[in-house]
């Protein structure tokens, strides 16, 4: 991961500059999940949703900072490497399985975005919509070659598409919001405390999730130190917070609750269709997330391969089955993620469950456990750990309720 994502922005000083690391942090945080934040506010109402946003931003910042401290202590640039040095290789399957689940869910979410966005973008240019499987399988075909590559440095330029698409889409939503008269604002509640808050919390957690590559970013930071990492953390998350708020509040005020519950993705609302400016966002976001598929495929393959090798006691220097294992893992992952993406249309559900299960593990639980392993128990990490567990359990429960059509039970 570190070799594919963070090598592009280096200065003359050994390592990656503070500015470049902040930019990479923002790039890692902002993704397709921001498009479901208005949907998340439906379950919390306005003011609790705002409180959740600031709270999850602060909690996510702290978890991100802890990862840097753990990486500084262990010298490792991956979650598995940090965990192995602190707990031993026998338990390294724990963070590896978190990576497998997290990245697999990201791939599914990206394919769902492509299935919804590509036909919407092309429709503006008079191209008729085709069945969903055409876009899922077609998108997979575009990146299939890269899925079977271990060196993904060739994809570095595609990050420019991602940066442009995220900022363009965010400010497009802001422009539409400002153009909406206050008298036309939708039917949302201002302040209602309800169980749906536990749908909002994990969804917000996922929207601030830039922790996946944090160990690699820390090790590549020029003149790395806890103090410098704190600056990266504050500037990176501080830069993302306004963008998250724009994406959440714009759809909250513009779209009726009935429509947004039926379709969690703000760009797929009927008010957004047929506009050339939105078509650019559709196509740009599709390509931005699509080229993230090989990166997450590489991450899943590496994690599963590590689990298998440790379980069988395989020596990396004498591993005749490496090639066939590489092919089998990649092929199986590609088939399974496509099957799930073909059967799902709701990005909000994927984001919510992924935030509840894997994002809470990666962002709060694992960093707190690893930090306390060498620094001892303290209030901050212990609170982070407990909150991570609570958000994870309640988020899975409420997310499954939404998936089974019982979302109305979460609102009073």
Beta strands, then each sheet from edge to edge (+ up, - down):
end
